[in-house]
């Protein structure tokens, strides 16, 4: 999930021996210490998303569970990803783009099909921090940021179950990056222990960790957010965790998404590209449908055409 420490995690790994892709986008006001995202991967992902009337800001699951991508489009996208991966240097390569969370199946298919070893490092951060960060950078409403936090955390966890993976807590990375790098190296079986310790210590800012600043019940959030965060936090401690709550949360999200799109006759206006105000309006509508659906648990059963 974007704003969860993915940039910090990517930079730390690159300073521990992993390779960054060529042509990284430049820092800006949204992230003055750098995004560490490759221009070409971002362009590939945005072209695919915008070509299907969606965006990273889209809180719906049209792309993931709707019938909107034909076989030829999928094949072209997978091959574009493979072309990008093949053009990079050999060795452990860390590729970061928050968009990948929503299109992980394509990236994993491409990497597997073209012979790449796969490991997933999933950054985990409290939803309060993510919501505040998105509000500061983009002016997102709490409804939209909450939906995006749920959507991308749930999709990342679900898509990565068949692959070597590690869950990395943002606060843990900031406070003790050495422990987190050892965890990553062991879990993904990669050599990322040749650290430039001085550079990493200078890069990470302990003041960015706000883990102690989350009062109980702060903000109006969505059902399942607390249980999802609790489960992912357990995963960050390398504890056994039950995916039942995560599956239930994704099922509830999918049911609300189906209800929301059905209530508009499937004809709600789709924003062009990353039109934040328009996606925000859709987010408020979907969040309202989600909360209403939770008042009647029977409505969480998936319609026959979505099972």
C-alpha positions as CSV (number, residue, x, y, z in Angstrom):
1,X,0.0,0.0,0.0
2,X,1.3,3.4,-0.9
3,X,2.4,5.7,1.9
4,X,3.1,2.7,4.1
5,X,6.9,3.0,4.0
6,X,7.4,1.4,0.6
7,X,9.9,4.1,-0.4
8,X,11.9,3.8,2.8
9,X,11.9,0.0,2.4
10,X,13.0,0.1,-1.2
11,X,15.9,2.6,-0.5
12,X,17.1,0.6,2.5
13,X,17.2,-2.6,0.4
14,X,19.1,-0.8,-2.3
15,X,21.7,0.4,0.2
16,X,22.0,-3.3,1.4
17,X,23.1,-4.7,-2.0
18,X,19.8,-4.9,-4.0
19,X,19.7,-3.2,-7.4
20,X,17.3,-0.4,-8.3
21,X,15.9,-0.3,-11.8
22,X,17.2,2.3,-14.2
23,X,15.7,5.8,-14.5
24,X,14.1,6.3,-11.1
25,X,11.6,9.1,-10.9
26,X,12.7,12.3,-9.1
27,X,11.7,13.3,-5.6
28,X,9.1,16.0,-5.2
29,X,7.0,17.7,-2.4
30,X,5.1,14.4,-1.9
31,X,8.3,12.5,-1.0
32,X,11.4,14.7,-0.8
33,X,13.7,11.8,0.1
34,X,12.7,9.9,-3.1
35,X,10.1,7.4,-4.3
36,X,12.7,5.0,-5.8
37,X,10.2,4.0,-8.5
38,X,11.2,3.2,-12.1
39,X,9.8,5.5,-14.7
40,X,9.2,2.7,-17.2
41,X,7.3,0.5,-14.8
42,X,5.1,3.4,-13.7
43,X,4.4,4.2,-17.3
44,X,3.6,0.6,-18.1
45,X,1.2,0.3,-15.2
46,X,-0.5,3.7,-15.7
47,X,-1.0,2.9,-19.4
48,X,-2.8,-0.3,-18.5
49,X,-4.8,1.2,-15.7
50,X,-5.9,4.3,-17.6
51,X,-6.6,2.2,-20.7
52,X,-9.3,0.4,-18.6
53,X,-10.8,3.5,-17.1
54,X,-9.1,3.0,-13.7
55,X,-6.3,4.3,-11.6
56,X,-4.4,3.7,-8.4
57,X,-7.0,6.0,-6.8
58,X,-9.9,3.7,-7.9
59,X,-11.4,2.1,-4.8
60,X,-13.6,-0.4,-6.7
61,X,-12.6,-3.9,-7.7
62,X,-13.7,-3.7,-11.4
63,X,-10.3,-4.5,-12.7
64,X,-9.5,-7.3,-10.2
65,X,-12.8,-9.1,-10.2
66,X,-14.8,-7.7,-13.2
67,X,-14.6,-8.9,-16.7
68,X,-12.8,-5.9,-18.2
69,X,-9.5,-7.3,-19.5
70,X,-9.6,-9.5,-22.6
71,X,-6.9,-12.2,-23.2
72,X,-5.0,-10.2,-25.8
73,X,-4.7,-7.2,-23.5
74,X,-3.5,-9.4,-20.7
75,X,-0.9,-11.0,-22.9
76,X,0.4,-7.6,-24.1
77,X,0.7,-6.3,-20.5
78,X,2.5,-9.4,-19.3
79,X,5.0,-9.1,-22.2
80,X,5.5,-5.4,-21.5
81,X,6.3,-6.2,-17.9
82,X,8.7,-9.0,-19.0
83,X,10.5,-6.6,-21.3
84,X,11.0,-4.2,-18.4
85,X,12.3,-6.9,-16.1
86,X,14.6,-8.3,-18.7
87,X,16.2,-4.9,-19.4
88,X,17.4,-4.6,-15.8
89,X,20.7,-5.6,-14.2
90,X,21.2,-9.1,-12.9
91,X,21.1,-9.8,-9.2
92,X,18.5,-9.0,-6.6
93,X,16.3,-6.4,-8.1
94,X,13.8,-4.4,-6.0
95,X,10.9,-3.0,-8.0
96,X,8.6,-0.6,-6.2
97,X,5.4,0.9,-7.6
98,X,2.3,1.1,-5.4
99,X,0.2,0.3,-8.5
100,X,1.6,-3.2,-8.5
101,X,-0.5,-4.1,-5.5
102,X,-3.6,-3.8,-7.7
103,X,-2.1,-5.6,-10.7
104,X,0.0,-8.2,-8.9
105,X,-1.3,-11.2,-10.8
106,X,0.1,-9.7,-14.0
107,X,3.5,-9.0,-12.5
108,X,3.7,-12.4,-10.8
109,X,2.6,-14.2,-14.0
110,X,5.2,-12.3,-16.1
111,X,8.1,-12.9,-13.6
112,X,7.2,-16.6,-13.3
113,X,6.8,-17.2,-17.0
114,X,10.0,-15.5,-18.0
115,X,12.1,-17.2,-15.4
116,X,12.5,-14.7,-12.6
117,X,12.7,-15.8,-8.9
118,X,10.0,-14.0,-6.9
119,X,9.9,-12.6,-3.4
120,X,7.4,-10.2,-2.0
121,X,8.2,-7.7,0.7
122,X,5.0,-6.1,2.0
123,X,5.2,-2.9,3.9
124,X,2.6,-2.6,6.7
125,X,1.6,0.7,8.3
126,X,-1.2,1.8,10.6
127,X,-4.2,3.2,8.6
128,X,-4.2,6.4,10.6
129,X,-0.7,7.3,9.4
130,X,-1.6,6.3,5.8
131,X,-4.8,8.4,5.9
132,X,-3.0,11.4,7.3
133,X,-0.2,11.1,4.7
134,X,-2.7,10.8,1.8
135,X,-4.7,13.8,3.1
136,X,-1.5,15.9,3.3
137,X,-0.2,14.9,-0.1
138,X,-3.4,14.5,-2.2
139,X,-6.3,15.9,-0.1
140,X,-8.0,12.5,0.0
141,X,-11.0,12.0,2.2
142,X,-10.9,9.6,5.0
143,X,-13.4,7.4,3.2
144,X,-11.3,7.0,0.1
145,X,-8.0,6.5,1.9
146,X,-9.6,3.9,4.1
147,X,-10.9,2.0,1.1
148,X,-7.5,2.1,-0.6
149,X,-5.8,0.9,2.6
150,X,-8.1,-2.0,2.8
151,X,-8.1,-2.8,-0.9
152,X,-4.3,-2.8,-1.5
153,X,-3.4,-4.5,1.8
154,X,-5.9,-7.3,1.1
155,X,-4.9,-7.7,-2.5
156,X,-1.2,-7.7,-1.7
157,X,-1.7,-10.4,1.0
158,X,-4.0,-12.5,-1.1
159,X,-1.8,-12.4,-4.3
160,X,1.4,-13.2,-2.4
161,X,0.3,-16.4,-0.6
162,X,1.9,-18.8,-3.1
163,X,5.3,-17.0,-3.0
164,X,8.1,-16.4,-0.6
165,X,7.1,-13.2,1.3
166,X,7.8,-11.1,4.3
167,X,5.7,-8.5,6.1
168,X,7.7,-5.4,7.2
169,X,6.4,-3.0,9.8
170,X,7.0,0.6,9.0
171,X,7.8,1.5,12.6
172,X,10.1,-1.5,12.9
173,X,12.0,-0.5,9.8
174,X,12.5,3.1,11.1
175,X,13.5,2.0,14.6
176,X,15.6,-1.1,13.8
177,X,16.3,-1.5,10.1
178,X,19.1,-4.1,10.7
179,X,16.6,-6.6,12.2
180,X,14.2,-6.1,9.3
181,X,16.9,-6.5,6.7
182,X,17.9,-9.8,8.4
183,X,14.3,-11.0,8.3
184,X,13.9,-10.1,4.6
185,X,17.2,-11.8,3.7
186,X,16.2,-15.0,5.5
187,X,12.6,-15.1,4.3
188,X,13.3,-14.3,0.7
189,X,16.6,-16.1,0.5
190,X,18.4,-13.2,-1.0
191,X,21.7,-11.5,-0.1
192,X,20.9,-8.0,1.1
193,X,23.2,-7.8,4.1
194,X,26.0,-5.7,2.6
195,X,24.7,-2.6,4.2
196,X,26.0,1.0,3.8
197,X,25.1,1.6,7.5
198,X,26.0,5.2,7.6
199,X,23.9,6.0,4.5
200,X,20.9,4.1,5.9
201,X,21.1,5.7,9.4
202,X,21.3,9.1,7.7
203,X,18.4,8.3,5.4
204,X,15.9,7.0,8.0
205,X,14.3,9.6,10.3
206,X,13.0,8.2,13.6
207,X,10.6,11.2,13.9
208,X,8.6,9.7,11.1
209,X,7.4,6.8,13.3
210,X,4.0,7.8,14.8
211,X,3.1,4.3,16.1
212,X,2.3,5.6,19.6
213,X,-0.1,8.3,18.4
214,X,-3.1,6.2,17.6
215,X,-5.9,6.7,20.2
216,X,-8.5,4.0,20.4
217,X,-11.2,4.6,17.8
218,X,-9.6,7.6,16.2
219,X,-11.3,8.6,13.0
220,X,-14.3,7.0,11.3
221,X,-13.0,4.0,9.6
222,X,-14.4,1.0,7.9
223,X,-15.4,-2.5,9.1
224,X,-12.5,-5.0,9.3
225,X,-9.8,-2.4,9.2
226,X,-8.7,-3.1,12.8
227,X,-8.8,-6.9,12.4
228,X,-6.8,-6.6,9.1
229,X,-4.2,-4.4,10.8
230,X,-4.0,-6.8,13.8
231,X,-3.5,-9.8,11.5
232,X,-0.8,-8.1,9.4
233,X,0.9,-6.9,12.6
234,X,1.1,-10.5,13.7
235,X,2.6,-11.4,10.4
236,X,5.2,-8.7,10.9
237,X,6.3,-10.5,14.1
238,X,6.7,-13.7,12.1
239,X,3.9,-15.3,14.0
240,X,1.5,-17.8,12.5
241,X,-1.6,-16.0,11.4
242,X,-5.1,-17.1,10.3
243,X,-6.2,-15.6,7.0
244,X,-9.9,-16.1,7.9
245,X,-10.4,-12.5,8.8
246,X,-8.5,-11.3,5.7
247,X,-10.7,-13.5,3.5
248,X,-13.8,-12.3,5.2
249,X,-12.7,-8.7,4.8
250,X,-12.1,-9.2,1.1
251,X,-15.4,-10.9,0.7
252,X,-17.2,-8.0,2.4
253,X,-15.4,-5.5,0.2
254,X,-16.3,-7.4,-2.9
255,X,-19.9,-7.6,-1.9
256,X,-20.1,-3.9,-1.2
257,X,-18.4,-3.2,-4.5
258,X,-20.9,-5.3,-6.4
259,X,-23.8,-3.6,-4.5
260,X,-22.4,-0.1,-5.2
261,X,-21.9,-0.7,-8.9
262,X,-25.3,-2.4,-9.2
263,X,-27.0,0.6,-7.5
264,X,-25.7,2.8,-10.3
265,X,-26.8,0.5,-13.0
266,X,-23.1,-0.1,-13.7
267,X,-23.1,3.3,-15.3
268,X,-21.4,5.6,-12.8
269,X,-19.1,8.0,-14.6
270,X,-15.5,6.8,-14.6
271,X,-12.9,9.5,-14.0
272,X,-10.2,10.1,-16.5
273,X,-6.8,9.0,-15.2
274,X,-5.9,10.2,-11.7
275,X,-8.7,12.7,-11.2
276,X,-8.7,12.7,-7.4
277,X,-11.9,14.7,-6.8
278,X,-13.9,12.3,-9.0
279,X,-12.4,9.2,-7.4
280,X,-13.0,10.7,-4.0
281,X,-16.7,11.0,-4.9
282,X,-16.8,7.3,-5.9
283,X,-15.0,6.5,-2.7
284,X,-17.6,8.2,-0.5
285,X,-20.4,6.3,-2.3
286,X,-18.7,2.9,-2.0
287,X,-17.8,3.5,1.7
288,X,-21.4,4.4,2.4
289,X,-22.6,1.2,0.7
290,X,-20.0,-0.8,2.6
291,X,-21.1,0.5,6.0
292,X,-24.8,-0.1,5.1
293,X,-24.0,-3.7,4.0
294,X,-22.4,-4.4,7.3
295,X,-25.7,-3.7,9.1
296,X,-27.1,-6.9,7.5
297,X,-24.5,-9.6,7.5
298,X,-26.7,-11.6,5.1
299,X,-25.9,-9.2,2.4
300,X,-22.3,-10.2,2.5
301,X,-22.9,-13.3,0.6
302,X,-21.6,-12.9,-2.9
303,X,-24.0,-12.8,-5.8
304,X,-24.0,-15.9,-8.0
305,X,-22.2,-14.2,-10.8
306,X,-19.3,-13.0,-8.5
307,X,-18.6,-16.4,-6.8
